[in-house]
Amino acid sequence: MANTKSAQKRNRITQRRRLRNAAVRTAVRSAVKSAREAIEAKDPQKARDAIREATRALDKAASKGVLHHRNAARRIARLTHAFSAQAKS
C-alpha cells in the first residue's frame, strides 16, 4: 500500500487509466477482428466500412497513448494491404 498522499493519488490515477486503456484496447481488437472477417467474407463494401471503423479506432487509441503510433500505423497498413490483395484476386 502507498504510504504518502502523492503515491495514493498516483495509484488512483493509474487504476483509472488502466481501466480506460483496457476498454480502448478491447474496442480496437473488436474493430480489427470485424474488419478481418469482412475481408475474408469477400464483401468489398462491408470490408471498406469495417476497415474505416478499425482505422478510426486505431488512430484514436494512438492519439490517447493507448497504442504506440507506429503500432497503430502498422496494423492499419496490414488491414489495407489484406483488403487490396483480396480485391485483386
N, C-alpha and C positions, 0 to 999 in steps of 0.2 A: 504494500500500500504506500502511496505517496505521502511524504512527511510534510512538505511545505505547501502553502496555498497555491503557489505558481505551478507546482508539479501536479496538484489535484486538478487545476484548471486544464493543464495540458492533457491529462488523462480524459477529461470530459470532451475536449475538442477532438482528440484522437478517436474516441468512440463514435462521435457524430460523423466524422469524416469516413471512418471505416464502413459505417452503415450506408452512407451515401455512395461511396465508391463501389460497394458490393451491388447496390441496386443498379448503378450505371453499367457496371460490368455485365450484369445479368441481361440488361436490356440490349447491350451491344451483341452479346452472344446469340440472343434470340433473333435479332435482326439479321445477323450474318448467316445463321442457320436457315432462316426462311429464304434468304437470297440464294443460298446454295441449292436448296430444294427446288426453287423456282427455275434455276438454271438447268438442273437435271431434268425437270419436267418438260423442257424444250418449249416453253411458252414465252416468246420474246417480250411481249408487253408486260406480263406479270413479272418476269425476271427484271426488266428495266425498272419497274416501280419498286421492287424489293431491293434492288441494288441502290436505288436512290435513298431509300429509307435507311439502309445499312450504312451508307456513306455519311448520311446526316448524323446517325448515332455515333459513328466512329469519330467524326470531326468534333462533335460536342464533347465526347469523352476526352479527346486530346486537348481541347481548349480548357477543360476543367482540371486537367492534370491527372486524370484517372489513368490514361494511357499516354505513353510517350508519342510525340507527334510523328516520329518515323515509323513506329509500330503501326499506328493508325493508317499512315500512308501506304505501308507495305500491304496491309490487309485489303485496303481499297483497291490497290493495283492488282492483287491476286484475284479479287472478285471480278473486276472489269476484264482482266485477261481471260478468265474462265468463260465469261459471257461472250467475249469476242470469238474465242475458239469454238464455242458451241454454235454461234451464229454462222460461222464459216462452214461447219460440217453439216 
